Structures are given as C-alpha cells and as structure tokens.
Amino acid sequence: MKKDRKALIRVALALAFVCVFTGGVHELRKTSAATDFACSDGTAVTKVITEADIAIEIGAGATGSDIAAQLFEKGVVKSSRAFFGVAVGDARAAKIAPGLHMISPELCAKDALEQLLESKRIAGLINIVEGEWNSEVFEDMVKAGYSRSEIKEALAQLKLPAGFKSLEGLLFPAQYSFAKGTTASVAIATMVERAQTEMKSAGISEAPGKFNAQELLTIASIIQAEGGLADFTKVSRVIRNRLEKGMPLQMDSTIHYVQKLRGNIFLSTKSTLLNSPYNTYRKYGLPPGPIGNPGKQALLAAVNPEPGDWIYFITVAPNDTRFTSSFEEFGLWKVEYKKNLRAGQFESKE
C-alpha cells in the first residue's frame, strides 16, 4: 500500500509540474507575441533628458505589472504585456528604485527598462558620497528640489539618536531616491535610520571598550577622510595608538573640516594654529564630533583596527601611504613627500 501511495504522489506531482510548465509557456508565448516598439541601437540609454520625456512615478513596493500599466498608459511602451515580459525575464527589474523617473516616449520594452535603471533619470535623487560633510548633503538635497527653509525646519524638529550630540556623521553615504512629496524631515530621518542600521551592523552600537558610539563614529569619520580603503584599519590603529600615548592626533583632515577645504591641501603652519576644538594639532584627544559621514568600511575599521605599533603615517605620493613607529623614518618620508608635492605629483590630472 505504501508503494502504491508513493507512486500516486509521484504521478500527481508530475502532472502538477506539467500544468505549471505548460501554463508558464502559454503566458510566455502571450508575452512574446505582445506588440512592441522597435528597439534603438543602444542610444536610448545614453539619450539626454528632454522636455518630451514622460514622468513615471514608481512607488515603494510597486509591482512589475503596476509599472508596466503606467508605462503603457503614458505612451512609453506599446503594450504593458511587452514590458512585463521583459521585466519578468530580467532580474535587474527588481532594482528599479522608487521615485520620479524621466523616461523617453515610444520605447521598446527593453529600452524602457534600461532607462528606468538609469539613476541620472530619477528626479529627486540624492547621492551621498562617503566622507561628505552634512553641509554638502544639504546642498545635494537642494539640487534634488528641497528648499533651504524646508531643510532648516526639518533640522530644527529632528531628534538625534540616543548617545549622539551632533547630526554630522549620521547621514549615511548611499544613493537615495525619494518619491514625489517626500518631506525633508522624512528624507533626513531615512538617512539617519540607515546610519543606525550600518553602525549596528559594524558593531559600533554595542562595541566594548573605552570608546562610546559617538567617539567611534568620530574615529570612523577621520579614517574616511585620512586614508585610502586599503589603509583604513592601519589609520584606525594609528589613531588609537596616539590616543593611548597621550599624543595629539595631528590630523590634517580635522582642520580641513573647519576650513571647508577639499583635495590634496598642504597644511600650512598658520593652519595648525587655528583656534578650534577640531584642531587636533593644538587640542589633545578626539575632536568634539565627526568630521563627515563615513561609509561602511570606515565604520568597520573604527571597531576593528589592524594590530601594529604605528604612530605616524604619510602619503608620500599618490597611492603610496606609509606607516611607521619611528619619528626619524617619518621625517625622511616627509622630505620625500614635499619633493613630490613640488614636482606636481599631487595635482589633479582632470
């Protein structure tokens, strides 16, 4: 009896598979037969945005059929079925970001999907680069359509997460696309929430030891500003070693933060005398808060410094950063750095 029952189950499963398969093929045939505009030679993707483009509002959680219907209704594609068929067969369709997309009219389904995946076509897109200051993030928001007064009001109403005294460092670097009508308060809160998630993932929120979350975020921001990705964990160790020895951090980036200077800036003696709590040449210990918004790798490095006795580091030439515990060796490298600086090796090639 057991064998007969198993045989019957196998037959039933086989029949079910055949039904699903043939049904899928039937739907695929219907989709493949859907009317469609002719595809371009690839220029549709790189085509510049014009006044003729059509605004397609993609809401959070929108399905492929929702998007297909809207594209058809607004004259982007010749049939909703054509786009749905392309979207179902392309895993990238799941990455279509919510927001207002500016899409060319009368596209084939494939080209329509490509334009929907093009971030430059999203109105209200805010792309925060790792290490950006909050002041720069707010300028990004203005470019995305938010007014300065709206941003100012949102900041006045914002409640910082427990344990943090400053918003600097809490606007996590990422690409954000907010749907039309999203307030500045919601946009900023979303960035802060993402920062909290990333800090928890990196271990900053529950990290044991002498540094609290605010201090670790500050360390991460200095790491982001001072080192290349490959050197993050070493820079983290230098910061800890200097703090443990009671040495001033002497990080150029903390002064650049106050002066709002970007690039390979040579720090003058006058700048090191700047009267600011962020001047780590004059003030001992960490600055009072972060000096930018660190990314995920900098957060991880702040919690997990590489073992070493380094106290000094210097970028002698582009892509050549050296670490040492010897002041004499550091002095020799500094001479080499100044030589390369005069030779123009740090000048932008753009």
Contacts in CASP RR format, 6 or more apart in sequence:
PFRMAT RR
TARGET T0000
AUTHOR 0000-0000-0000
METHOD contacts of the structure
MODEL  1
MKKDRKALIRVALALAFVCVFTGGVHELRKTSAATDFACSDGTAVTKVIT
EADIAIEIGAGATGSDIAAQLFEKGVVKSSRAFFGVAVGDARAAKIAPGL
HMISPELCAKDALEQLLESKRIAGLINIVEGEWNSEVFEDMVKAGYSRSE
IKEALAQLKLPAGFKSLEGLLFPAQYSFAKGTTASVAIATMVERAQTEMK
SAGISEAPGKFNAQELLTIASIIQAEGGLADFTKVSRVIRNRLEKGMPLQ
MDSTIHYVQKLRGNIFLSTKSTLLNSPYNTYRKYGLPPGPIGNPGKQALL
AAVNPEPGDWIYFITVAPNDTRFTSSFEEFGLWKVEYKKNLRAGQFESKE
28 85 0 8 1.000
30 81 0 8 1.000
31 81 0 8 1.000
31 82 0 8 1.000
31 84 0 8 1.000
31 85 0 8 1.000
31 88 0 8 1.000
32 85 0 8 1.000
34 78 0 8 1.000
34 79 0 8 1.000
34 81 0 8 1.000
34 82 0 8 1.000
34 85 0 8 1.000
35 78 0 8 1.000
35 79 0 8 1.000
35 82 0 8 1.000
36 77 0 8 1.000
36 78 0 8 1.000
36 79 0 8 1.000
36 82 0 8 1.000
36 108 0 8 1.000
36 109 0 8 1.000
37 77 0 8 1.000
37 78 0 8 1.000
37 106 0 8 1.000
37 107 0 8 1.000
37 108 0 8 1.000
38 108 0 8 1.000
39 108 0 8 1.000
39 110 0 8 1.000
39 111 0 8 1.000
40 107 0 8 1.000
40 108 0 8 1.000
40 111 0 8 1.000
42 111 0 8 1.000
44 104 0 8 1.000
44 107 0 8 1.000
44 111 0 8 1.000
44 114 0 8 1.000
44 115 0 8 1.000
45 111 0 8 1.000
45 114 0 8 1.000
45 115 0 8 1.000
45 118 0 8 1.000
47 104 0 8 1.000
47 115 0 8 1.000
49 102 0 8 1.000
49 120 0 8 1.000
49 121 0 8 1.000
50 104 0 8 1.000
52 104 0 8 1.000
52 105 0 8 1.000
53 102 0 8 1.000
53 103 0 8 1.000
53 104 0 8 1.000
53 105 0 8 1.000
53 121 0 8 1.000
54 74 0 8 1.000
54 75 0 8 1.000
54 76 0 8 1.000
54 102 0 8 1.000
54 103 0 8 1.000
54 104 0 8 1.000
54 105 0 8 1.000
55 100 0 8 1.000
55 101 0 8 1.000
55 102 0 8 1.000
55 103 0 8 1.000
55 123 0 8 1.000
56 67 0 8 1.000
56 70 0 8 1.000
56 71 0 8 1.000
56 74 0 8 1.000
56 76 0 8 1.000
56 100 0 8 1.000
56 101 0 8 1.000
56 102 0 8 1.000
56 103 0 8 1.000
56 116 0 8 1.000
57 70 0 8 1.000
57 99 0 8 1.000
57 100 0 8 1.000
57 101 0 8 1.000
57 179 0 8 1.000
57 180 0 8 1.000
58 67 0 8 1.000
58 96 0 8 1.000
58 97 0 8 1.000
58 98 0 8 1.000
58 99 0 8 1.000
58 100 0 8 1.000
58 101 0 8 1.000
58 116 0 8 1.000
58 179 0 8 1.000
59 98 0 8 1.000
59 99 0 8 1.000
59 179 0 8 1.000
60 98 0 8 1.000
60 179 0 8 1.000
61 98 0 8 1.000
62 96 0 8 1.000
62 98 0 8 1.000
64 84 0 8 1.000
64 87 0 8 1.000
64 88 0 8 1.000
64 93 0 8 1.000
65 80 0 8 1.000
65 84 0 8 1.000
67 83 0 8 1.000
67 87 0 8 1.000
67 96 0 8 1.000
67 116 0 8 1.000
68 77 0 8 1.000
68 80 0 8 1.000
68 81 0 8 1.000
68 83 0 8 1.000
68 84 0 8 1.000
68 87 0 8 1.000
69 80 0 8 1.000
71 77 0 8 1.000
71 80 0 8 1.000
71 83 0 8 1.000
71 103 0 8 1.000
71 112 0 8 1.000
72 78 0 8 1.000
72 79 0 8 1.000
72 80 0 8 1.000
72 83 0 8 1.000
75 105 0 8 1.000
75 106 0 8 1.000
76 103 0 8 1.000
76 104 0 8 1.000
76 105 0 8 1.000
76 106 0 8 1.000
76 107 0 8 1.000
76 112 0 8 1.000
77 83 0 8 1.000
77 107 0 8 1.000
77 108 0 8 1.000
77 109 0 8 1.000
77 112 0 8 1.000
78 106 0 8 1.000
78 108 0 8 1.000
82 108 0 8 1.000
82 109 0 8 1.000
83 109 0 8 1.000
83 112 0 8 1.000
83 113 0 8 1.000
85 109 0 8 1.000
86 93 0 8 1.000
86 109 0 8 1.000
86 110 0 8 1.000
86 112 0 8 1.000
86 113 0 8 1.000
87 93 0 8 1.000
87 109 0 8 1.000
87 113 0 8 1.000
90 113 0 8 1.000
92 113 0 8 1.000
92 117 0 8 1.000
93 113 0 8 1.000
95 117 0 8 1.000
96 113 0 8 1.000
96 116 0 8 1.000
96 117 0 8 1.000
97 119 0 8 1.000
97 122 0 8 1.000
97 125 0 8 1.000
97 175 0 8 1.000
97 177 0 8 1.000
98 177 0 8 1.000
98 178 0 8 1.000
98 179 0 8 1.000
99 122 0 8 1.000
99 123 0 8 1.000
99 124 0 8 1.000
99 177 0 8 1.000
99 178 0 8 1.000
99 179 0 8 1.000
99 180 0 8 1.000
100 122 0 8 1.000
100 123 0 8 1.000
100 124 0 8 1.000
100 179 0 8 1.000
100 180 0 8 1.000
101 115 0 8 1.000
101 116 0 8 1.000
101 121 0 8 1.000
101 122 0 8 1.000
101 123 0 8 1.000
102 121 0 8 1.000
102 122 0 8 1.000
102 123 0 8 1.000
103 112 0 8 1.000
103 115 0 8 1.000
103 116 0 8 1.000
103 121 0 8 1.000
104 111 0 8 1.000
104 115 0 8 1.000
107 115 0 8 1.000
115 121 0 8 1.000
119 125 0 8 1.000
119 127 0 8 1.000
119 175 0 8 1.000
119 177 0 8 1.000
122 177 0 8 1.000
123 144 0 8 1.000
123 180 0 8 1.000
124 144 0 8 1.000
124 145 0 8 1.000
124 177 0 8 1.000
124 178 0 8 1.000
125 144 0 8 1.000
125 175 0 8 1.000
125 176 0 8 1.000
125 177 0 8 1.000
126 137 0 8 1.000
126 140 0 8 1.000
126 141 0 8 1.000
126 144 0 8 1.000
126 175 0 8 1.000
126 176 0 8 1.000
126 177 0 8 1.000
126 178 0 8 1.000
126 187 0 8 1.000
127 140 0 8 1.000
127 174 0 8 1.000
127 175 0 8 1.000
127 176 0 8 1.000
128 137 0 8 1.000
128 140 0 8 1.000
128 171 0 8 1.000
128 172 0 8 1.000
128 173 0 8 1.000
128 174 0 8 1.000
128 175 0 8 1.000
128 176 0 8 1.000
128 191 0 8 1.000
128 293 0 8 1.000
129 173 0 8 1.000
130 173 0 8 1.000
130 224 0 8 1.000
130 293 0 8 1.000
130 294 0 8 1.000
130 295 0 8 1.000
130 298 0 8 1.000
131 173 0 8 1.000
131 221 0 8 1.000
131 224 0 8 1.000
131 225 0 8 1.000
131 292 0 8 1.000
131 293 0 8 1.000
131 294 0 8 1.000
131 295 0 8 1.000
132 140 0 8 1.000
132 171 0 8 1.000
132 173 0 8 1.000
132 292 0 8 1.000
132 293 0 8 1.000
133 168 0 8 1.000
133 257 0 8 1.000
133 260 0 8 1.000
133 291 0 8 1.000
133 292 0 8 1.000
133 293 0 8 1.000
134 167 0 8 1.000
134 168 0 8 1.000
134 169 0 8 1.000
134 171 0 8 1.000
134 292 0 8 1.000
134 293 0 8 1.000
135 260 0 8 1.000
137 171 0 8 1.000
137 191 0 8 1.000
137 293 0 8 1.000
138 148 0 8 1.000
138 151 0 8 1.000
141 151 0 8 1.000
141 184 0 8 1.000
141 187 0 8 1.000
142 148 0 8 1.000
142 151 0 8 1.000
144 178 0 8 1.000
146 184 0 8 1.000
146 187 0 8 1.000
150 183 0 8 1.000
150 184 0 8 1.000
151 184 0 8 1.000
151 188 0 8 1.000
153 184 0 8 1.000
153 185 0 8 1.000
154 183 0 8 1.000
154 184 0 8 1.000
154 185 0 8 1.000
154 187 0 8 1.000
154 188 0 8 1.000
155 167 0 8 1.000
155 188 0 8 1.000
157 185 0 8 1.000
158 167 0 8 1.000
158 185 0 8 1.000
158 188 0 8 1.000
158 189 0 8 1.000
158 192 0 8 1.000
160 166 0 8 1.000
160 167 0 8 1.000
160 170 0 8 1.000
161 170 0 8 1.000
161 192 0 8 1.000
161 196 0 8 1.000
163 212 0 8 1.000
163 213 0 8 1.000
163 214 0 8 1.000
164 170 0 8 1.000
164 213 0 8 1.000
164 214 0 8 1.000
164 217 0 8 1.000
165 214 0 8 1.000
165 288 0 8 1.000
165 289 0 8 1.000
166 214 0 8 1.000
166 288 0 8 1.000
166 289 0 8 1.000
166 290 0 8 1.000
167 192 0 8 1.000
168 221 0 8 1.000
168 289 0 8 1.000
168 290 0 8 1.000
168 291 0 8 1.000
168 292 0 8 1.000
168 293 0 8 1.000
169 195 0 8 1.000
169 217 0 8 1.000
169 221 0 8 1.000
169 290 0 8 1.000
169 292 0 8 1.000
169 293 0 8 1.000
169 294 0 8 1.000
170 191 0 8 1.000
170 192 0 8 1.000
170 195 0 8 1.000
170 196 0 8 1.000
170 217 0 8 1.000
170 290 0 8 1.000
170 293 0 8 1.000
171 188 0 8 1.000
171 191 0 8 1.000
171 192 0 8 1.000
171 195 0 8 1.000
171 293 0 8 1.000
172 191 0 8 1.000
172 192 0 8 1.000
172 194 0 8 1.000
172 195 0 8 1.000
172 198 0 8 1.000
172 293 0 8 1.000
172 295 0 8 1.000
173 293 0 8 1.000
173 294 0 8 1.000
173 295 0 8 1.000
174 191 0 8 1.000
174 194 0 8 1.000
176 187 0 8 1.000
176 190 0 8 1.000
176 191 0 8 1.000
178 186 0 8 1.000
178 187 0 8 1.000
178 190 0 8 1.000
195 293 0 8 1.000
196 205 0 8 1.000
198 295 0 8 1.000
198 296 0 8 1.000
198 299 0 8 1.000
199 205 0 8 1.000
199 213 0 8 1.000
199 217 0 8 1.000
199 299 0 8 1.000
200 206 0 8 1.000
201 296 0 8 1.000
202 296 0 8 1.000
202 299 0 8 1.000
202 300 0 8 1.000
202 302 0 8 1.000
202 303 0 8 1.000
203 299 0 8 1.000
203 303 0 8 1.000
204 213 0 8 1.000
204 216 0 8 1.000
204 217 0 8 1.000
204 220 0 8 1.000
204 299 0 8 1.000
204 302 0 8 1.000
204 303 0 8 1.000
205 213 0 8 1.000
207 213 0 8 1.000
207 216 0 8 1.000
207 303 0 8 1.000
211 219 0 8 1.000
214 289 0 8 1.000
215 286 0 8 1.000
216 299 0 8 1.000
216 302 0 8 1.000
216 303 0 8 1.000
217 289 0 8 1.000
217 290 0 8 1.000
217 294 0 8 1.000
217 299 0 8 1.000
217 302 0 8 1.000
218 286 0 8 1.000
218 287 0 8 1.000
218 289 0 8 1.000
218 290 0 8 1.000
218 291 0 8 1.000
219 236 0 8 1.000
219 239 0 8 1.000
219 240 0 8 1.000
219 286 0 8 1.000
219 302 0 8 1.000
220 290 0 8 1.000
220 294 0 8 1.000
220 295 0 8 1.000
220 298 0 8 1.000
220 299 0 8 1.000
220 301 0 8 1.000
220 302 0 8 1.000
221 289 0 8 1.000
221 290 0 8 1.000
221 291 0 8 1.000
221 292 0 8 1.000
221 293 0 8 1.000
221 294 0 8 1.000
221 298 0 8 1.000
222 235 0 8 1.000
222 239 0 8 1.000
222 249 0 8 1.000
222 251 0 8 1.000
222 253 0 8 1.000
222 254 0 8 1.000
222 287 0 8 1.000
222 291 0 8 1.000
223 232 0 8 1.000
223 235 0 8 1.000
223 236 0 8 1.000
223 239 0 8 1.000
223 294 0 8 1.000
223 298 0 8 1.000
223 301 0 8 1.000
223 302 0 8 1.000
224 232 0 8 1.000
224 292 0 8 1.000
224 293 0 8 1.000
224 294 0 8 1.000
224 295 0 8 1.000
224 298 0 8 1.000
225 251 0 8 1.000
225 253 0 8 1.000
225 256 0 8 1.000
225 257 0 8 1.000
225 291 0 8 1.000
225 292 0 8 1.000
226 235 0 8 1.000
226 251 0 8 1.000
226 252 0 8 1.000
226 253 0 8 1.000
227 235 0 8 1.000
227 315 0 8 1.000
227 321 0 8 1.000
228 321 0 8 1.000
229 297 0 8 1.000
231 313 0 8 1.000
231 321 0 8 1.000
231 323 0 8 1.000
232 297 0 8 1.000
232 298 0 8 1.000
232 300 0 8 1.000
232 301 0 8 1.000
233 301 0 8 1.000
233 304 0 8 1.000
233 305 0 8 1.000
233 306 0 8 1.000
234 305 0 8 1.000
234 306 0 8 1.000
234 308 0 8 1.000
234 310 0 8 1.000
234 313 0 8 1.000
234 323 0 8 1.000
235 301 0 8 1.000
235 313 0 8 1.000
236 301 0 8 1.000
236 302 0 8 1.000
236 304 0 8 1.000
236 305 0 8 1.000
236 306 0 8 1.000
237 305 0 8 1.000
237 306 0 8 1.000
237 307 0 8 1.000
237 308 0 8 1.000
237 310 0 8 1.000
238 310 0 8 1.000
238 311 0 8 1.000
238 312 0 8 1.000
238 313 0 8 1.000
238 323 0 8 1.000
239 249 0 8 1.000
239 251 0 8 1.000
239 305 0 8 1.000
240 305 0 8 1.000
241 308 0 8 1.000
241 309 0 8 1.000
241 310 0 8 1.000
241 311 0 8 1.000
242 248 0 8 1.000
242 249 0 8 1.000
242 250 0 8 1.000
242 311 0 8 1.000
243 249 0 8 1.000
243 285 0 8 1.000
243 286 0 8 1.000
245 311 0 8 1.000
246 284 0 8 1.000
246 285 0 8 1.000
247 284 0 8 1.000
247 311 0 8 1.000
248 280 0 8 1.000
248 281 0 8 1.000
248 282 0 8 1.000
248 283 0 8 1.000
248 284 0 8 1.000
248 285 0 8 1.000
249 280 0 8 1.000
249 285 0 8 1.000
249 286 0 8 1.000
250 280 0 8 1.000
250 281 0 8 1.000
251 280 0 8 1.000
252 265 0 8 1.000
252 267 0 8 1.000
253 291 0 8 1.000
254 278 0 8 1.000
254 279 0 8 1.000
254 280 0 8 1.000
254 287 0 8 1.000
254 291 0 8 1.000
255 267 0 8 1.000
255 271 0 8 1.000
255 272 0 8 1.000
255 274 0 8 1.000
255 276 0 8 1.000
255 278 0 8 1.000
255 279 0 8 1.000
255 280 0 8 1.000
255 281 0 8 1.000
256 262 0 8 1.000
256 263 0 8 1.000
256 265 0 8 1.000
256 267 0 8 1.000
257 278 0 8 1.000
257 287 0 8 1.000
257 291 0 8 1.000
257 292 0 8 1.000
258 274 0 8 1.000
258 276 0 8 1.000
258 278 0 8 1.000
258 279 0 8 1.000
259 271 0 8 1.000
259 274 0 8 1.000
264 346 0 8 1.000
264 347 0 8 1.000
266 341 0 8 1.000
272 279 0 8 1.000
272 281 0 8 1.000
272 282 0 8 1.000
273 279 0 8 1.000
273 281 0 8 1.000
273 282 0 8 1.000
274 282 0 8 1.000
275 282 0 8 1.000
276 283 0 8 1.000
277 283 0 8 1.000
277 287 0 8 1.000
277 288 0 8 1.000
278 287 0 8 1.000
278 288 0 8 1.000
278 291 0 8 1.000
280 287 0 8 1.000
294 302 0 8 1.000
309 325 0 8 1.000
310 323 0 8 1.000
310 324 0 8 1.000
310 325 0 8 1.000
311 324 0 8 1.000
311 325 0 8 1.000
311 327 0 8 1.000
312 323 0 8 1.000
312 324 0 8 1.000
312 325 0 8 1.000
312 326 0 8 1.000
312 327 0 8 1.000
312 329 0 8 1.000
312 330 0 8 1.000
313 321 0 8 1.000
313 322 0 8 1.000
313 323 0 8 1.000
313 324 0 8 1.000
314 321 0 8 1.000
314 322 0 8 1.000
314 330 0 8 1.000
314 333 0 8 1.000
314 334 0 8 1.000
314 337 0 8 1.000
315 321 0 8 1.000
315 322 0 8 1.000
315 337 0 8 1.000
316 322 0 8 1.000
316 333 0 8 1.000
316 336 0 8 1.000
316 337 0 8 1.000
316 340 0 8 1.000
317 336 0 8 1.000
317 337 0 8 1.000
317 340 0 8 1.000
317 345 0 8 1.000
317 346 0 8 1.000
318 345 0 8 1.000
318 346 0 8 1.000
322 333 0 8 1.000
324 330 0 8 1.000
324 333 0 8 1.000
340 346 0 8 1.000
END
